[in-house]
Amino acid sequence: LIRFQLLDPEGKAFNPNQYLTIVSLHGSVMVMTMSALVLGGFGNYLVPLMIGANDMAFPRLNAFAYWVNVPAAILLMLVWPLGGFDTGWTGYPPLSAKAPMGMQMFFLGVYFVGFSSIFGALINNSSRQATLSMSISITRKLGTTAQKWAEIEEQRWP
């Protein structure tokens, strides 16, 4: 749609508010939902490999945090039929106070994306912390200390 507006030198395909809504939605959906899904997906795959766990801590909550992005994307896409918004992607209050219903859907979608990101970060940190505490307790039971690790390193690299 952005290219369609730019085909005409006078830009008559959409009015300025509609065009700003399209550009803002494109940026918001790409940054908020797609990058969150891609980075969250890599995190869900790589973190258990890096910490030596079978799965993330709280797998159902992890799945919930991942799938909350679907209604967030739907809410963001409902902005266009509900009147759009002309505030830009930031949605600052001076302009958003008199915006149509699309602005409210934009805010709701942003809240859902934030909710998902916060839960994903909490699960990520709790997975690492649980594995770290488990490995520390195993290390203490085996009696290995920092000094013994240093001695092992000296033997490997004289």
Secondary structure as a PSIPRED ss2 file (coil, helix, strand):
# PSIPRED VFORMAT (PSIPRED V4.0)

   1 L C   1.000  0.000  0.000
   2 I H   0.000  1.000  0.000
   3 R H   0.000  1.000  0.000
   4 F H   0.000  1.000  0.000
   5 Q H   0.000  1.000  0.000
   6 L H   0.000  1.000  0.000
   7 L H   0.000  1.000  0.000
   8 D C   1.000  0.000  0.000
   9 P C   1.000  0.000  0.000
  10 E C   1.000  0.000  0.000
  11 G C   1.000  0.000  0.000
  12 K C   1.000  0.000  0.000
  13 A C   1.000  0.000  0.000
  14 F C   1.000  0.000  0.000
  15 N C   1.000  0.000  0.000
  16 P H   0.000  1.000  0.000
  17 N H   0.000  1.000  0.000
  18 Q H   0.000  1.000  0.000
  19 Y H   0.000  1.000  0.000
  20 L H   0.000  1.000  0.000
  21 T H   0.000  1.000  0.000
  22 I H   0.000  1.000  0.000
  23 V H   0.000  1.000  0.000
  24 S H   0.000  1.000  0.000
  25 L H   0.000  1.000  0.000
  26 H H   0.000  1.000  0.000
  27 G H   0.000  1.000  0.000
  28 S H   0.000  1.000  0.000
  29 V H   0.000  1.000  0.000
  30 M H   0.000  1.000  0.000
  31 V H   0.000  1.000  0.000
  32 M H   0.000  1.000  0.000
  33 T H   0.000  1.000  0.000
  34 M H   0.000  1.000  0.000
  35 S H   0.000  1.000  0.000
  36 A H   0.000  1.000  0.000
  37 L H   0.000  1.000  0.000
  38 V H   0.000  1.000  0.000
  39 L H   0.000  1.000  0.000
  40 G H   0.000  1.000  0.000
  41 G H   0.000  1.000  0.000
  42 F H   0.000  1.000  0.000
  43 G H   0.000  1.000  0.000
  44 N H   0.000  1.000  0.000
  45 Y H   0.000  1.000  0.000
  46 L H   0.000  1.000  0.000
  47 V H   0.000  1.000  0.000
  48 P H   0.000  1.000  0.000
  49 L H   0.000  1.000  0.000
  50 M H   0.000  1.000  0.000
  51 I H   0.000  1.000  0.000
  52 G C   1.000  0.000  0.000
  53 A C   1.000  0.000  0.000
  54 N C   1.000  0.000  0.000
  55 D C   1.000  0.000  0.000
  56 M C   1.000  0.000  0.000
  57 A C   1.000  0.000  0.000
  58 F C   1.000  0.000  0.000
  59 P H   0.000  1.000  0.000
  60 R H   0.000  1.000  0.000
  61 L H   0.000  1.000  0.000
  62 N H   0.000  1.000  0.000
  63 A H   0.000  1.000  0.000
  64 F H   0.000  1.000  0.000
  65 A H   0.000  1.000  0.000
  66 Y H   0.000  1.000  0.000
  67 W H   0.000  1.000  0.000
  68 V C   1.000  0.000  0.000
  69 N H   0.000  1.000  0.000
  70 V H   0.000  1.000  0.000
  71 P H   0.000  1.000  0.000
  72 A H   0.000  1.000  0.000
  73 A H   0.000  1.000  0.000
  74 I H   0.000  1.000  0.000
  75 L H   0.000  1.000  0.000
  76 L H   0.000  1.000  0.000
  77 M H   0.000  1.000  0.000
  78 L C   1.000  0.000  0.000
  79 V C   1.000  0.000  0.000
  80 W C   1.000  0.000  0.000
  81 P C   1.000  0.000  0.000
  82 L C   1.000  0.000  0.000
  83 G C   1.000  0.000  0.000
  84 G C   1.000  0.000  0.000
  85 F C   1.000  0.000  0.000
  86 D C   1.000  0.000  0.000
  87 T C   1.000  0.000  0.000
  88 G C   1.000  0.000  0.000
  89 W C   1.000  0.000  0.000
  90 T C   1.000  0.000  0.000
  91 G C   1.000  0.000  0.000
  92 Y C   1.000  0.000  0.000
  93 P H   0.000  1.000  0.000
  94 P H   0.000  1.000  0.000
  95 L H   0.000  1.000  0.000
  96 S H   0.000  1.000  0.000
  97 A C   1.000  0.000  0.000
  98 K C   1.000  0.000  0.000
  99 A C   1.000  0.000  0.000
 100 P C   1.000  0.000  0.000
 101 M H   0.000  1.000  0.000
 102 G H   0.000  1.000  0.000
 103 M H   0.000  1.000  0.000
 104 Q H   0.000  1.000  0.000
 105 M H   0.000  1.000  0.000
 106 F H   0.000  1.000  0.000
 107 F H   0.000  1.000  0.000
 108 L H   0.000  1.000  0.000
 109 G H   0.000  1.000  0.000
 110 V H   0.000  1.000  0.000
 111 Y H   0.000  1.000  0.000
 112 F H   0.000  1.000  0.000
 113 V H   0.000  1.000  0.000
 114 G H   0.000  1.000  0.000
 115 F H   0.000  1.000  0.000
 116 S H   0.000  1.000  0.000
 117 S H   0.000  1.000  0.000
 118 I H   0.000  1.000  0.000
 119 F H   0.000  1.000  0.000
 120 G H   0.000  1.000  0.000
 121 A H   0.000  1.000  0.000
 122 L H   0.000  1.000  0.000
 123 I H   0.000  1.000  0.000
 124 N H   0.000  1.000  0.000
 125 N H   0.000  1.000  0.000
 126 S H   0.000  1.000  0.000
 127 S H   0.000  1.000  0.000
 128 R H   0.000  1.000  0.000
 129 Q H   0.000  1.000  0.000
 130 A H   0.000  1.000  0.000
 131 T H   0.000  1.000  0.000
 132 L H   0.000  1.000  0.000
 133 S H   0.000  1.000  0.000
 134 M H   0.000  1.000  0.000
 135 S H   0.000  1.000  0.000
 136 I H   0.000  1.000  0.000
 137 S H   0.000  1.000  0.000
 138 I H   0.000  1.000  0.000
 139 T H   0.000  1.000  0.000
 140 R H   0.000  1.000  0.000
 141 K H   0.000  1.000  0.000
 142 L H   0.000  1.000  0.000
 143 G C   1.000  0.000  0.000
 144 T C   1.000  0.000  0.000
 145 T C   1.000  0.000  0.000
 146 A H   0.000  1.000  0.000
 147 Q H   0.000  1.000  0.000
 148 K H   0.000  1.000  0.000
 149 W H   0.000  1.000  0.000
 150 A H   0.000  1.000  0.000
 151 E H   0.000  1.000  0.000
 152 I H   0.000  1.000  0.000
 153 E H   0.000  1.000  0.000
 154 E H   0.000  1.000  0.000
 155 Q H   0.000  1.000  0.000
 156 R H   0.000  1.000  0.000
 157 W C   1.000  0.000  0.000
 158 P C   1.000  0.000  0.000
